């Protein structure tokens, strides 16, 4: 297990905004880590956009920085 930042990105028709972020423990396997991050984002009340439906939920490696998991969500309902 390792601790990683999860970044929640709201995806609209013509924008992408960071709306939340948090740290969580995830397994070393990247596919499982992304799946667990998606579940955690859903537990926070967000509607996750699945890959292939306009979402891009991925383990992101950053050169010279910390890795993170990006999870895209539908625009908030107001």
C-alpha positions in Angstrom: 0.0 0.0 0.0 1.1 3.5 -0.7 -0.4 7.0 -0.1 -1.3 9.0 -3.2 -3.2 12.2 -4.0 -6.5 11.8 -5.7 -7.5 14.9 -7.8 -11.2 15.3 -8.7 -11.8 17.1 -12.0 -15.2 18.3 -13.1 -15.6 18.0 -16.9 -18.0 20.3 -18.7 -18.7 20.8 -22.3 -16.0 23.4 -22.6 -14.0 23.3 -19.4 -12.1 21.2 -16.9 -11.9 22.4 -13.2 -10.3 20.9 -10.2 -13.1 20.6 -7.6 -11.5 18.5 -4.9 -8.5 16.5 -3.8 -7.5 14.2 -1.0 -4.9 11.6 -0.1 -5.6 7.9 0.3 -3.9 4.6 0.7 -4.0 2.5 -2.5 -2.4 -0.8 -3.6 0.8 -0.8 -5.7 -1.1 -2.1 -8.7 -2.1 1.0 -10.7 -5.3 -0.4 -12.2 -6.6 -1.4 -8.7 -5.4 1.9 -7.3 -7.5 3.8 -9.9 -10.5 1.6 -9.3 -10.3 2.2 -5.5 -9.9 6.0 -6.1 -13.0 6.0 -8.2 -15.0 4.3 -5.4 -13.7 6.8 -2.9 -14.7 9.7 -5.2 -18.2 8.2 -5.6 -18.4 7.8 -1.8 -17.9 11.6 -1.6 -21.1 12.1 -3.6 -19.7 12.8 -7.1 -21.0 11.2 -10.3 -17.8 9.8 -11.9 -17.6 9.9 -15.7 -16.4 6.5 -16.9 -13.6 6.2 -19.5 -15.3 6.0 -22.8 -18.2 8.2 -21.7 -16.1 11.4 -21.6 -14.1 10.6 -18.5 -10.4 10.0 -18.2 -9.7 8.3 -14.9 -6.0 7.5 -14.7 -2.8 7.1 -12.7 -0.7 10.0 -13.6 3.1 10.0 -13.3 4.7 13.4 -13.1 8.4 14.1 -14.0 10.1 15.6 -10.9 6.9 15.6 -8.9 4.4 13.4 -7.0 2.3 10.8 -8.9 -1.5 11.3 -8.5 -4.7 9.7 -9.6 -7.1 11.9 -11.7 -10.8 11.1 -11.6 -13.2 13.1 -13.8 -16.8 13.8 -12.6 -19.9 15.2 -14.1 -20.7 18.9 -13.5 -22.3 19.5 -10.1 -26.0 19.8 -9.8 -27.0 23.3 -8.6 
